[in-house]
Each structure stands twice: as C-alpha cells, then as structure tokens.
C-alpha cells in the first residue's frame, strides 16, 4: 500500500485500492483485461505483462486490493481456495511435517490426506485450541502449522498469537485459513501468522457467482517462491473472475456486519430452542473461547452450527427450511444450510468425523443479509418438525 492508502479505513481501501478511475477512459469501474498475451516494444521490453498466466492487469488490481485489506505486503490470486492451498503446499518437500487443526474444511483434509501424503509429506491433526497439544505434535521435521479460526464446521477458536509463538520457536511457519472470519473481522498476519489463505468464493465474492482463492503474506522470500509456483503450476483465475471478486469486495464490510448481527440473533434463538442440544457460535457466552474470539475479531462472523438429536432429525429440519437454501458453500448474501457429515465433510472418514465432534445431527448455517426475524422464524418452524 502507498502511504496514503495505509491511512485509509477498511471500506475505503475495499472500494479504491487497485481500482479506477481508468487512466485511459476515466471509467470508475476497473476494466476487464481479457487479453491472453501482450505486445512487447522489443524483446524483454514491455509494460509489465507478457502472458496472462504470468500476470494480468485485472488480476493485479485484485491482488493489490486484497493485500491492502489483509494489511499484507503481497497477495497472490488463484482460481479457487484449494488452488491456493495446493500451491502453498507445493513449497514443502518429502518428509516435511505439517501440524493442522483437526476441525478443518473437508476439502483441506482431502488435499492433505489423499493428495499430499502421496508425495511423502506427513500430517498430524490436533485441537489447536490446546496449546500443549500443538507443541507436543511439533517435530524437528515440522515446517508448517495450519490453522482455521473459527473452524469449519464446529466454530472452534484458536489463539493465533500463542500458536504462532510456539510454532516460530520451533522454526515452523503458521498458515491461517481466514475464510470464515474475512479480512474485515480478523487479520492473522497481525497476530503472528506468516501466511493467510482464503477461499475468495465465499465472503470476498459474496454473491455465489464466482470461484476464487488467495494467499497473502508479508514475507518477501515466501512471496517469491509462491509467485514462481503460481506461474509454474498455473492455477490462476480468469480476468472476469477477478473483476467479479473486485465487485464483491466493495461491499464486504457492509455485508459482513449485517451477517454478523443476524448471526448473533439467530444463535441466541437457537440456543433457546428445546429441539437444539448445542449451538456453536463464538459470540455466545457458552462458547469455550469467546474471550479469544473477542480479542482477535472485530465481530463474531456469520457462520455457526448447531446440533439436533440425530441424522433423521437433521434431515427433517433441512427439508423444511424455506428461506435457507440447502446448499454447500457459504458467505454469500443468501442464507444457506447444510449437513457437514453428508456434504462438506463427507470426504472425512466417519471415525475421524466422530472423533473431532462432527456428528450426524450437526447442521451448519451460513447467515445471509435477510431480515433476522425471518431467519429465526424459518428455523423455528423447521425445528418444530425435528421431534416428528
């Protein structure tokens, strides 16, 4: 960021960093540069762009904006969140070891367990909310500690600063998947993390119409390695996808504030409902690490999960919802509900799901920007069926 941009507030950066007016036309909206290749004045003499896999003006604008929001020196954009994660993991080599939060997104678990293990990388799952568990899992081969906070789908909260201190004392880097919290609610680089990843498909895009991912870091050497791999592997977003993400970013703060407010109302209503045995939401006083979330986050976010008695009851609730769509993904303006054990976390073996607490009666909610009273009423009428 420039000195001027460094003094801007979050929403001002979201609207202006890396974006218009276009110097050629005065357009206030960032142009979409669809060109796959760029003419050179002479061999090696160009305007910063050669081939769109290596760099594209629309993607550069997105990367500048996201870096400013996460207050990082660097951002690299990818075609999906898993594309970003995979590229980061390619920096590891055989026999390297990764400690990861046991309650992670099912796609992340699948990447670790079914793909990266085949290349000789080893993994240990821990409850990273337990600092001793993290330290005990670290070995001389540990190169990376992988966190989510809040986690998917149990909304556990990790003390990022404390875990980072432990990891760094052993020479390991810390990566935080900040998708649930968004850069607006939480900035892990300021809490000691070395690298942040996002599924930009979710809150950053915000409208269920674009898939994307991002990596942010302030480590110059790490950025060089990642930039090489971004180009060499090629999991880059299209210019149009970058433009859609830039459009979504402009309202990120507005959306997340409304979603967080709605989520608090919904969580309290669910906690008072007799058909619900437990609600997982870091804003509730019943949450084990609410004080950590309060310290790390601006608000508590729009994601939550809750438990009913069993899978049939969960299915009845999901089938009766009318405003909430039964769908995977999250973070968009519309409210979504899903069954982690059968949907987003189906790739996690049943025994592992049970061990970490992802039960068959668990329902995950992504709270949208609708009227909170309507969301509560929809859930209450659906929950009335769970005793059937």
N, C-alpha and C positions, 0 to 999 in steps of 0.2 A: 504493500500500500504506500501511496505517497504520504507526505507529512499532512497534507490537507485531508486526505481520506482517513488517516489514522485518528483524526479528531471528530469524525462523523459518528453519529449513532448508528445502531444496527440497521434500522429500516432505511436510513438514508443510503448506507452502503449497499443494501439489497437492491435499491432502485437505480443507483448511479454507477457503482464501480464496474469498470469494464464495458460500460454501455453508453450509448448516444450522448448528444446528437451525432449522427454520422457526419464526419467532416466533408464527405463528397456531396451529400444531398441535403443535410440538415435534418434528416429523419430522426425522430426522437426514439424510435424503436430500433434495436440492434438488427442490422441486415443479416440474412441467412446467406452465407457464402457456400454455395453448393459445389464449387469447382473442386475437382479431384487433383488437379495439377496447376502449377503457377509458372508463368513465363519468367525467364531469367534474362537480365540485361546482358550478361556474359556468364561463362562457366563459373559457378560459385558466387555470382553477384545477383542477389535477389532482394525481395522486400521482407524477408523473414520467413517465407513459406515456400516449400518446394513441392511437397506431395501431401495430400490431406491426412494420410495415416500418421505422418510425422508431425503435422501441425496444421491447424485450420483457424482462420480468424474468428469464427463463431465459437469454436471450442476454446480458444484463448480467452475470449471475453468471459465465458462461463467459468473457466479456471481462475481468472483474476477475481471474479465476484465471490466465488466460494472460498477462496483463500482469505479474502477480506472478512467474510462472515465468521470463519473459524479462527480468525486472527493468526493465520499461519503465513509463512513466507512463500509456501508453494502449494499448489493444488494440481492434481492430475485427474482428468475426467475419463470415464470408461463407459462401455456400452451397457454395463449392469453392475450392481453391487458385487455379485460374485465374480465378475470380470476384474473388478478392482481387487478383491480378496485374493484371487488366483494369481494375479500379477505380483502382489506383495509377497505371497508365499514362495514364488519362484526365486526370491532372493536367498532362500535357505538352500542348504546342501545336504546330501545324505549324512545321516547320523546326528543331524541337528535335532534339538528337542524343543517342543512347544508346550507350555502350560496354558490351559484355557478354562474359562468359566464354564462349568458343566451345563448350565442352563443357557445354551446358545441357540440361535436360529437353526432350524433343521437343515437348511441348505449349507450353512457353515459346517455343521457336524458332518454332513455328507462329503463336503470338499476335503475335510481333514481325514475322515475315516476311510473313504472309498477311493480317493484320488491321491492325496499327498503321501499317504503311508506307502503307496507302491513305489515311491521314489526314495525310500529309506529314512523319511522324517518320522520321528516318534512324538506321541502326544500323551499328555496326562490331564484328565479332567478333574477340577477341584471346585469347591464352593469358594470362590474368590472373595466372598464377604468375610471369610475366615482367614485372617492374615497369616496365622500359623500354618494353615493348610497350603497356602501359596508358597511360603518359604520352604516347607518340608518337601514340596514337589519339585523345586528347582534343583537341577543337577549341573555339573560342570559343562554339560552339552546344551543347556537351555539357552536359546537365543532370543526367544520371544515369549511374552506373556500376553495372552489375548483376552480382552475383557468386553463385556457388554454391561452397560449400566444406564437405565434399568434394563433387565434382561428380558429375553423373549422365550417363553410367554409368562414367566412367573413374577416378573417385575421386581426381581431382587436388585438391591442397590449395593454397589461396590465403592469403597473408599479409594478412589483412583489415585489420590496423592500418596496414601500409605502404601498401596500395592506398588506404585512406581518407585518409591524409595527402596522397597525390598528388592524389586527386580534389578534396579540400577546397581545396587550394592553387589549383585552377582554378575554384572556385566550383560544383562539381558535388556532388550528393548521392550516397550509396552505399546501395544496397539489397542485402541478403543473403537469398537463399533458404536458410533454415536447416532445411529439411525433413529432410535426411539426418542432421544432427547432433542435432537436437532441442534445446530449451532446457536440457535436463539436461546435455548434453555440451558445449555451446558457446553463448555469449551475445554475438552480434556487436555489440550496442549498446555493450558494454563494450570492444570492440575498435575503436571508431571509426565504425561504421556508423550511418547515420541512420534506417534503416527495415529491418525484418525481415519476411519473408513466410513463411508455412507452408502446405503442404497438410496440413491437420489430419486428413485422411483417413488419413494414414499412421501415424506413431508416436504422435501425440497421441490419436487414436481407438484405434488399436492392435488392433482386433478384426475388421477387414474388414466392418464393418456400418454405416458412416456416412461420408458425404462432407462435407467442410467445408474452410474456409480461414480464414486470419487474417493481419492486418497489425498489427505492434507498432512503436511509436515513442515517444520521449520529447520530440519536437519538438512544442510546443503548437500552433504555427501550422499545421504539416503535419497534425496531428490534426484541426484544424478543417476544413481543406479535404477531408480524407478522410471525415470524418463527414458533410459535406454530400453528397459523391458517393455514399457508402454509401446514404443515404436517397434521393437523386435517381435513382440507377441501379437500386437495389433488389435486388442480388444477395445477399440475406440468407438465413441458414439458418433452418429451421423450429425452433420450440421443442423438438420432440422430438429433432432432430439435435443441438441444443445440449446437451440432457440426456445423450445418448449420449456426446458428447465429454467432458463433465464426468465421467461414469462412467469412461471410459478414462483420463483424466488421473490419477486417483487411484493407478494402478499404473505410471505412466510410468517412474519411476526404476527400479523393480524389473525391469520388462521390458527396458529399455534396457541395464541392467547385465548381465543374463543374455544378451541378444542380442550384446552386445559381447564377452563372454567366449567365447561359442560361435563368433563370427566369427573371433576370433584363432586358435582351434583349427582351424577349417576352412581358413582362409587358409594356415596353415603346412602342413597336409596337402596342399592343392592345390599349393603351391609345390614339394613333394617328389614330386609325381606326374609321371611321364615323359610322360604324354599332354598335359600342360598346358605351354604355352610361356611364359606370363606370368600373374602374379596381380597385380591392382590392389587393394591394401588399405593404408591409411595406417599401420597398425600394424606392417607388415613392415619389417625393416631395409632391404629392397631398394627401398622407396618413396622417390622423389626428395625429397619434402618431409616426411618423417616428423618431423623436428625441429620444423617449424612446427606440424604437427598436434598434437604432444606439448605444445607451448606453449599452443595455443589450445583444446584439447579435454580434457575430463576422462578420456575413454576414446576408442577409435577407431571405435566405432559398429558397427552390424550389417549394413552394406551392403558389397558387394565385387563385383568382376567378374574373369573370367579368360578366357584365350584358348586355344582349341584350333586345329588346323591349318586348318580351313576350315568353310564353312557346313554341308556334309553331316555332318561330324563333330560339329558343334554340335547339329544336329538329332537325331542318334543319342543323344547324351548326354541331351538334354531329354526325348526319348521314353522313355528307360529309367528315369528317376528315379521313385521310388515315394513317398518322404516329401515331397520338394519338389513342390509343385503348379506346373504350367506356367501361369503367370498374370501379368498386369500388376499394377501397384501394389506396395506394399512396406510394411514397418514393422509388420506385424501379428504375432500370436503364432505363426502358422504360417509355415514356410519356403516361399519362392517362388523360382522360377527363370524367366527369360525371355530372349528373343533380341532385344536392342535394335534391331538393324538392321531386323528384320521386325515388331517390336511397338512398344515405347515410343518409338522414334526413327524410325519409318517415315515420318513427315512431314518429316524432314530429307532433302534430296536426297542421292542416293548419293555424288555427288562431294564434297559437304560432309562427309558422314559419314566418307568415306575420308580427307579432309584432316585432320580432327581426331583420327582414330585409332579411330573406332567401326567395327571390321572385321566381316566376315561370320562370323568364328569366335569372336566375343565373346559370352559368356554372363554375365548379371547375376544375382546372388543376393541375396535378402533373407533374412537368417538369423533364424529364429524362436527360440522358447524350449524346443524339444525337447532331448533329450539329445544332446550334441555328438558322442558316439561314433556314434550312429545316423545323424546327418547326414553324417559323414565316410564311413561305410560305404556310404551311399546314393550319394554322389558317386563313390566309388571303383569300385563295381560298374557305374555308368553310364559312367564314363570308360573302363572296360575295353573298351567297345563302340566307342570312337571310332577305333580302328585297323582296324575291320572293312572 
